[in-house]
Amino acid sequence: RVIDDTLKKITHYITTEKYSHVAQSCYGSAIEAAKLALDTVTGGQGGKIICSLNSLPTVGNGNLTLRKDDNSNIHDTGDTEIYTKLGHGLMRSYISLDLYITSSVFIDMVTIGYPVEATCGVLKYYPGFTQDKDEFTLVNDMLHNVSNIVGYQALLKIRCSTNISIYQYYAESAGNTDRDPMFPVLTTDTTMDVLLKYDQKLMSGSNVSFQAALLYTDIDGNRKVRSINANANVSENVKEIFQFVDQNVVMRIMIKDVISSLGDCDFTNIRKTIDDKMVDVLTQYKALVGSNLGPQLVLPEALKTLASFMLAFEKSDLMTPNTHSTRGNDRCYDLFHYKTMNSAQLSYKLYPQIVPLHVLLGEDELTFYDTTDKLLQVSPNSIENLSVRNSHSSITNGGCYLIFQGETVYLWFNENTNRLLLRDLLQVEEGVPVSEVTLFGSSLPQLPTQVNAKALAVIKNWSQVTNHSFLPVELLRPNVDRYYSRVMTQLLCEDKSITKVESHDTYLVNLHRQIQDKLKKEDYVKVASSNNAHTGDMHQKFIQF
């Protein structure tokens, strides 16, 4: 009843007393009041706070001021202890915070977003927010983040075999240490990365076991434990190590390590560290496994696209040098994103997928094979036509593309795109200029045409893979949309960046040259014979690349 009365008063204030509203924004005190209300109503059992913010908070506790823009201030941490204490207080009360930011002006996202990160909450950012364009997306994001809750007061414990232990949980709730992390609210999007360490030598041929146990309270109030057990064999065969290594895990840990060591944001040296690590890994593979494959660049099958993903990471907003201004929301949002995305979302964000809709396809292609709409089918003959590299040279003038970067689907077309295709896809008449084409509710219309059905199937497949209940669709038209240049720079990650980070092809050529130099100097870890007593130690060091 108290909550209902409060919501009614807020609704009344918004609708009938709008002329008494003030321009100032209250954030810190509002979170404290919501925390007090939850503690009182639930008896300290926790819950979730949903908050929206469209300007820098200037009233109450935690008010911030717009200071002089000083690009010599290059650290990536918040500037006030108030929000740090607030985040820790929410964590102790088992309360999670979801924050939705609807402003393009500088809002000090690192500072105000700390309580969100500390409580494993959700941070959403809508640059250039307009009600007509983004309202449907905002509402769907809120509904998704509430409906995907599966539990509360969760505690994670990972156990390992003898001689292996936890080195670090990549979570603010664990202090990025080996302390067991806690999740005030558990959702289907909750992810956790863990780094293990060797305490002593492992014996070849033995088994190692792992257990991840999650203690939580489900939405019905029942206390439950979910346990996942796994085991693996210890091997001295380097070829097997490269054959079964998980690229997603390697990529996530490399990125998490970079984020945790940003320090003074010396991005030039950080990029060099990433490149050196890639050279070391590929040199080891070439020297120990692929030495008989000739002088060409040889990539492990399991790590075939790792170099491409890490190059894309080097070109991200997070890694762009801030030589002119420190007021950028995109960089801070990127930082939070890389900490919380699941593997599918991360892969699409680093290297967005481009699907052409103007190419000739069979009737069954890009449609679901099964009745549960899980398997999207493509014939082998069409793979080449549907494969589009992320570079300007691969975008056809007059084409039509769906581009997905993990959160948003972009529909690219221009004035030369076939008007019949646009009519079948969007129900746009031939006389309507490209600049006047709009999408209702940030989604494609449902039409009885093949190209429309294929496009909807592709979008549905993306939403399932990334665990999104709704994916907004935005138009991407050259010389029309004001965000076109910025978005295309992010999507076409194979091109040379504005900060002089090399193109994809040049990057691979340089990697190959550095690998060849290391091989000539024999600058890599050599494998002794199998009966050498130190072989096991070498592999244990080598595995931890």
C-alpha positions in Angstrom: 0.0 0.0 0.0 2.8 2.4 0.8 4.4 1.7 -2.5 1.1 2.2 -4.4 0.4 5.5 -2.6 3.9 6.7 -3.4 3.6 5.8 -7.1 0.2 7.6 -7.3 1.7 10.7 -5.8 4.6 10.7 -8.2 2.2 10.2 -11.2 0.0 13.1 -9.9 3.1 15.3 -9.5 4.3 14.6 -13.0 1.0 15.1 -14.7 -0.8 17.9 -12.8 2.0 19.8 -11.2 4.5 20.0 -14.1 4.8 23.8 -13.8 6.3 23.5 -10.3 9.1 21.2 -11.5 12.7 22.4 -11.2 15.6 21.9 -13.5 17.9 20.5 -10.8 18.4 16.8 -10.6 18.5 14.8 -7.3 20.3 11.5 -7.5 22.3 10.5 -4.4 19.6 11.5 -1.9 16.9 9.8 -4.0 18.9 6.5 -3.9 19.3 6.8 -0.1 15.6 7.4 0.3 14.8 4.4 -1.9 17.2 2.3 0.1 15.6 3.3 3.3 12.1 2.5 1.9 13.3 -1.0 0.8 15.0 -1.7 4.1 11.8 -0.7 5.9 9.3 -2.6 3.7 11.3 -5.8 3.2 12.8 -5.9 6.6 16.4 -5.7 5.2 15.8 -8.5 2.7 17.0 -6.3 -0.2 15.5 -5.7 -3.7 16.1 -3.6 -6.8 16.0 0.2 -7.3 15.2 1.5 -10.8 16.5 5.0 -11.5 16.6 7.4 -14.5 18.9 10.4 -14.9 19.1 13.0 -17.6 21.5 15.6 -16.2 24.3 16.0 -13.7 23.0 15.6 -10.2 23.1 19.1 -8.5 20.8 18.7 -5.5 21.1 16.8 -2.2 23.8 14.4 -1.2 26.2 13.5 -4.0 25.6 16.7 -6.0 28.3 17.2 -8.7 29.4 20.3 -10.5 30.6 20.8 -14.0 34.3 21.6 -13.5 36.9 22.9 -15.9 37.6 20.5 -18.7 41.1 19.3 -18.0 42.5 16.7 -20.3 45.6 16.3 -18.1 43.2 14.5 -15.6 43.6 11.1 -17.2 42.5 8.6 -14.6 39.4 6.5 -14.9 38.0 6.5 -11.4 35.3 8.5 -9.7 36.0 11.8 -7.8 33.8 11.5 -4.7 33.6 9.0 -1.9 29.9 9.5 -1.4 28.9 7.2 -4.2 31.5 4.7 -3.2 30.0 4.5 0.3 26.5 4.5 -1.2 27.4 1.5 -3.4 28.8 -0.4 -0.4 25.8 0.4 1.7 23.5 -0.9 -1.0 25.5 -4.1 -1.2 25.3 -4.7 2.5 21.5 -4.3 2.3 21.3 -6.7 -0.7 19.9 -4.0 -3.0 20.8 -3.7 -6.7 20.6 -0.5 -8.6 19.6 -0.1 -12.3 20.4 3.3 -13.9 19.0 4.6 -17.2 20.8 7.7 -18.5 18.9 9.7 -21.2 21.3 12.6 -21.7 24.1 13.3 -24.2 25.7 16.0 -22.0 28.6 15.1 -19.7 27.2 13.3 -16.7 30.3 11.9 -14.9 29.2 8.4 -15.5 32.2 6.8 -13.8 31.3 8.5 -10.5 27.5 8.1 -10.5 27.7 4.6 -12.0 29.8 3.1 -9.2 26.8 2.0 -7.1 25.5 0.2 -10.2 28.7 -1.7 -10.7 29.2 -2.4 -7.0 25.7 -4.0 -6.8 25.9 -5.9 -10.1 23.1 -3.7 -11.5 22.3 -2.6 -15.1 23.5 0.7 -16.7 21.9 1.8 -19.9 22.8 4.9 -21.9 20.7 6.5 -24.6 22.8 9.2 -26.4 20.7 11.8 -28.2 17.5 10.6 -26.4 14.2 11.7 -27.9 10.9 10.5 -26.7 9.5 9.6 -30.2 12.6 7.5 -31.1 13.8 6.0 -27.9 10.7 5.7 -25.6 9.8 2.2 -26.8 13.4 1.0 -26.4 13.7 2.5 -22.8 10.4 0.8 -21.7 11.4 -2.5 -23.2 14.9 -2.4 -21.5 13.2 -1.7 -18.1 10.7 -4.5 -18.6 13.5 -6.9 -19.7 15.7 -6.1 -16.7 12.8 -6.7 -14.3 11.4 -9.8 -15.9 14.7 -11.6 -16.2 15.3 -11.7 -12.4 15.7 -15.2 -11.1 16.8 -14.7 -7.5 18.2 -12.5 -4.7 21.0 -12.5 -2.1 23.2 -14.8 -4.2 26.7 -15.9 -3.1 29.1 -17.6 -5.4 31.7 -20.1 -4.3 34.2 -21.9 -6.6 36.2 -24.8 -5.4 39.1 -26.5 -7.2 41.3 -29.6 -6.9 44.5 -29.6 -4.9 47.2 -27.4 -6.3 44.8 -25.0 -8.0 43.1 -22.0 -6.3 41.2 -18.8 -7.0 43.4 -15.9 -8.0 40.8 -13.3 -8.8 37.1 -12.8 -9.3 36.6 -10.0 -11.8 33.8 -8.3 -9.8 33.6 -5.1 -7.8 31.5 -6.9 -5.2 34.5 -9.1 -4.5 36.9 -6.1 -4.7 38.5 -7.8 -7.7 40.2 -10.2 -5.3 39.8 -13.9 -4.4 37.0 -13.0 -2.0 33.7 -14.8 -2.8 31.4 -12.4 -4.7 27.9 -11.6 -3.7 25.0 -10.6 -6.1 22.1 -8.6 -4.5 19.9 -9.5 -7.5 20.6 -12.5 -9.8 19.4 -12.3 -13.4 19.7 -14.3 -16.6 22.3 -11.8 -17.8 24.5 -12.1 -14.7 28.1 -13.1 -15.7 31.3 -13.7 -13.8 34.9 -14.2 -14.9 37.3 -16.0 -12.6 41.1 -16.4 -13.0 42.7 -19.5 -11.4 46.3 -20.0 -10.5 48.6 -23.0 -10.0 49.9 -23.5 -6.4 52.1 -26.4 -7.3 53.1 -28.6 -10.2 50.3 -30.7 -11.8 51.0 -34.3 -12.7 50.5 -35.1 -16.4 47.6 -37.6 -16.9 45.9 -36.7 -13.6 42.4 -35.1 -13.4 41.5 -31.7 -12.0 38.0 -30.9 -10.8 36.1 -27.6 -10.5 32.8 -26.8 -8.8 30.8 -23.6 -9.0 28.2 -23.4 -6.3 25.6 -20.6 -6.2 23.5 -20.1 -3.1 20.5 -17.8 -3.7 16.9 -17.0 -2.9 14.5 -17.5 -5.8 11.6 -15.1 -6.6 9.2 -17.3 -4.5 11.4 -16.9 -1.4 12.9 -20.4 -1.4 16.6 -20.7 -0.5 18.4 -22.8 -3.2 21.8 -24.0 -4.2 22.8 -24.6 -7.8 26.0 -26.5 -8.5 27.9 -27.0 -11.7 30.8 -29.6 -11.7 33.5 -30.1 -14.3 36.7 -31.9 -14.6 39.6 -32.0 -17.1 42.8 -34.0 -17.8 46.2 -32.5 -17.3 48.2 -32.7 -20.5 51.8 -32.1 -21.6 50.8 -31.9 -25.2 51.0 -28.3 -26.4 49.0 -29.1 -29.5 46.1 -30.3 -27.4 46.3 -27.1 -25.3 45.9 -25.0 -28.4 43.3 -27.3 -29.8 40.9 -27.1 -26.9 41.6 -23.6 -25.6 38.4 -21.4 -25.4 38.8 -18.2 -27.3 35.9 -16.5 -25.6 37.6 -17.1 -22.2 41.0 -15.9 -23.4 39.5 -12.8 -24.9 37.4 -11.9 -21.9 40.3 -12.4 -19.4 42.7 -10.3 -21.6 40.1 -7.5 -21.8 39.4 -7.7 -18.1 43.1 -7.5 -17.3 43.5 -4.4 -19.5 40.5 -2.7 -17.9 41.7 -3.5 -14.4 45.2 -2.0 -15.2 44.1 1.1 -17.2 45.8 3.3 -14.5 46.7 6.6 -16.1 45.1 5.6 -19.4 48.3 5.4 -21.4 46.6 3.8 -24.3 49.6 3.7 -26.6 51.5 1.5 -24.2 48.3 -0.6 -23.4 47.9 -1.3 -27.1 51.6 -2.3 -27.3 51.1 -4.7 -24.4 48.1 -6.3 -26.2 50.0 -6.6 -29.4 53.1 -8.1 -27.6 50.9 -10.7 -25.9 49.3 -11.7 -29.3 52.8 -12.0 -30.8 54.0 -14.2 -27.9 51.0 -16.5 -28.2 51.2 -16.9 -31.9 54.9 -17.3 -31.9 54.6 -20.2 -29.4 52.0 -21.9 -31.6 54.1 -21.4 -34.8 57.3 -22.7 -33.1 55.8 -25.7 -31.2 52.9 -26.8 -33.4 52.9 -25.2 -36.8 56.6 -25.2 -37.7 56.1 -27.6 -40.6 53.4 -25.4 -42.2 55.7 -23.1 -44.1 56.6 -19.4 -43.7 53.0 -18.1 -43.9 51.0 -16.7 -41.0 49.5 -19.7 -39.1 46.7 -19.1 -36.6 45.4 -21.8 -34.2 42.0 -23.0 -35.2 40.6 -22.3 -31.7 42.1 -18.8 -31.7 41.6 -17.9 -35.3 39.7 -14.6 -34.8 41.3 -13.6 -31.5 43.7 -11.1 -33.2 40.7 -9.5 -35.0 38.7 -9.1 -31.9 41.6 -7.6 -29.9 42.4 -5.2 -32.7 38.7 -4.1 -32.6 39.0 -3.6 -28.9 42.1 -1.4 -29.4 39.8 0.8 -31.6 36.9 1.0 -29.2 35.7 4.2 -27.6 37.3 3.1 -24.3 40.7 2.9 -25.9 40.5 6.2 -27.7 43.1 8.7 -26.3 41.5 11.7 -24.6 43.9 14.3 -25.8 41.2 17.0 -26.2 38.5 16.5 -23.6 37.7 14.4 -20.6 34.0 14.9 -21.0 32.8 11.8 -22.8 30.0 9.5 -21.8 30.7 7.0 -24.5 34.1 6.0 -23.1 32.6 5.5 -19.6 29.7 3.5 -21.0 32.2 1.3 -22.9 34.1 0.7 -19.7 31.0 -0.5 -17.8 29.9 -2.6 -20.8 33.2 -4.5 -21.1 32.8 -5.5 -17.4 29.3 -6.8 -17.6 28.6 -8.2 -21.1 28.2 -11.9 -21.8 30.4 -13.6 -24.4 27.9 -13.3 -27.3 27.3 -9.6 -26.6 31.0 -9.0 -26.3 31.8 -10.7 -29.6 29.1 -8.7 -31.5 30.2 -5.5 -29.9 33.9 -5.9 -30.9 33.2 -7.2 -34.4 29.6 -6.4 -35.4 27.9 -8.8 -37.8 26.7 -7.4 -41.2 24.0 -9.3 -43.1 23.2 -8.0 -46.7 19.5 -8.0 -47.6 20.0 -7.1 -51.3 21.7 -10.4 -52.3 19.8 -13.2 -54.0 18.9 -15.9 -51.6 16.9 -19.1 -51.7 13.4 -19.2 -50.3 14.4 -21.2 -47.2 17.6 -19.2 -46.4 17.6 -16.9 -43.4 14.5 -18.7 -42.1 14.2 -20.9 -39.1 14.8 -24.6 -39.7 12.9 -25.9 -36.6 9.5 -25.2 -35.1 11.0 -23.6 -32.0 12.7 -20.9 -34.0 16.2 -21.6 -32.8 18.2 -22.7 -35.8 18.6 -20.2 -38.6 19.4 -21.9 -41.9 21.9 -20.9 -44.6 23.0 -23.0 -47.5 26.8 -23.5 -48.1 26.5 -21.8 -51.5 25.3 -18.5 -49.9 27.9 -18.2 -47.2 30.2 -16.1 -49.4 27.4 -13.8 -50.4 26.3 -13.3 -46.8 29.8 -12.7 -45.5 30.6 -9.0 -45.3 33.8 -7.7 -43.8 33.6 -4.7 -41.5 35.2 -2.1 -43.8 34.0 0.7 -46.0 35.2 -1.1 -49.1 32.9 -4.0 -48.4 29.7 -1.8 -48.3 28.0 -1.7 -51.7 26.6 1.6 -52.8 22.9 1.0 -53.3 22.9 -2.0 -50.9 20.8 -2.7 -47.9 22.3 -4.2 -44.7 21.4 -5.3 -41.2 24.2 -4.6 -38.8 24.2 -5.8 -35.2 26.6 -4.6 -32.5 25.3 -6.5 -29.5 22.6 -4.0 -28.3 21.2 -2.3 -31.4 20.4 -3.4 -34.9 21.2 -0.8 -37.6 19.5 -0.8 -41.0 21.8 0.7 -43.6 20.6 1.9 -47.0 21.0 5.1 -49.1 19.3 6.9 -51.9 20.5 4.3 -54.5 19.0 1.3 -52.7 16.4 -0.5 -54.8 13.0 1.1 -54.0 11.2 -2.2 -54.5 13.4 -3.7 -51.9 12.6 -0.9 -49.5 8.9 -1.3 -50.2 9.0 -5.0 -49.4 11.1 -4.5 -46.3 9.6 -1.3 -44.8 6.4 -0.7 -46.8 7.9 2.5 -48.2 6.3 3.9 -51.3 8.6 4.9 -54.2 7.9 8.6 -54.0 9.0 8.9 -50.3 12.5 10.3 -50.0 15.0 8.3 -48.1 15.4 11.1 -45.5 11.7 10.8 -44.6 11.7 7.0 -43.9 10.9 6.3 -40.3 10.4 3.2 -38.0 7.6 3.0 -35.5 8.6 1.7 -32.1 12.2 1.2 -33.2 11.3 -2.1 -35.0 10.6 -3.4 -38.5 7.0 -3.8 -39.6 5.6 -7.3 -40.1 4.8 -7.7 -43.8 3.9 -10.7 -46.0 7.1 -10.5 -48.0 10.1 -12.8 -48.1 12.8 -10.1 -47.4 10.8 -8.8 -44.5 10.4 -12.3 -43.0 14.1 -13.0 -43.4 15.1 -9.7 -41.8 12.8 -10.4 -38.8 14.2 -13.9 -38.5 17.8 -12.6 -38.4 16.9 -10.1 -35.7 15.1 -12.7 -33.6 18.1 -15.0 -33.9 20.4 -12.2 -32.7 18.1 -11.5 -29.7 18.1 -15.2 -28.7 21.9 -15.5 -29.0 22.5 -12.4 -26.8 19.6 -13.1 -24.4 17.7 -9.9 -25.3 13.9 -9.9 -25.3 13.9 -6.9 -27.6 16.4 -5.4 -30.0 15.8 -1.8 -31.2 16.3 -1.1 -34.9 17.8 2.2 -36.0 18.1 3.6 -39.5 21.7 4.3 -40.7 21.6 6.5 -43.8 24.6 8.5 -45.1 24.0 12.3 -45.2 20.8 11.9 -43.3 21.3 10.6 -39.8 23.4 12.9 -37.6 25.0 10.0 -35.8 26.0 8.2 -39.1 29.7 9.0 -39.0 30.2 8.2 -35.4 28.3 4.9 -35.6 30.0 3.8 -38.8 33.4 4.4 -37.3 32.5 2.0 -34.5 31.0 -0.6 -36.7 33.6 -0.8 -39.5 36.4 -1.9 -37.2 38.7 -3.3 -39.9 39.5 0.2 -41.3 42.3 2.3 -40.0 41.0 4.4 -37.1 41.1 8.1 -36.7 43.7 7.6 -34.0 46.0 5.9 -36.4 45.4 2.3 -35.2 46.2 0.3 -38.3 43.8 -1.6 -40.5 43.0 -5.2 -40.1 45.1 -6.4 -43.0 48.1 -4.3 -42.1 47.8 -5.5 -38.5 48.1 -9.1 -39.5 51.1 -8.4 -41.7 52.8 -6.7 -38.8 52.0 -9.6 -36.5 53.5 -12.0 -39.0 56.7 -10.0 -39.3 57.1 -9.8 -35.5 56.5 -13.6 -35.2 59.1 -14.3 -37.9 61.6 -12.1 -36.1 61.0 -14.0 -32.8 61.4 -17.3 -34.5 64.7 -16.3 -36.1 66.0 -15.2 -32.7 64.4 -18.4 -31.1 62.7 -16.0 -28.7 60.1 -18.4 -27.4 59.7 -21.1 -24.7 61.2 -24.4 -26.0 59.7 -27.8 -25.1 62.1 -30.3 -23.7 61.7 -34.0 -24.3 58.9 -35.8 -22.6 61.1 -37.5 -20.1 62.5 -34.2 -18.9 61.5 -33.5 -15.3 60.8 -29.9 -16.0 58.4 -30.4 -18.9 55.3 -30.2 -16.6 56.5 -26.9 -15.1 57.0 -25.4 -18.6 53.4 -26.2 -19.6 52.0 -24.8 -16.5 53.7 -21.5 -17.2 52.7 -21.7 -20.8 49.1 -22.4 -20.2 48.8 -19.1 -18.2 49.3 -16.9 -21.3 
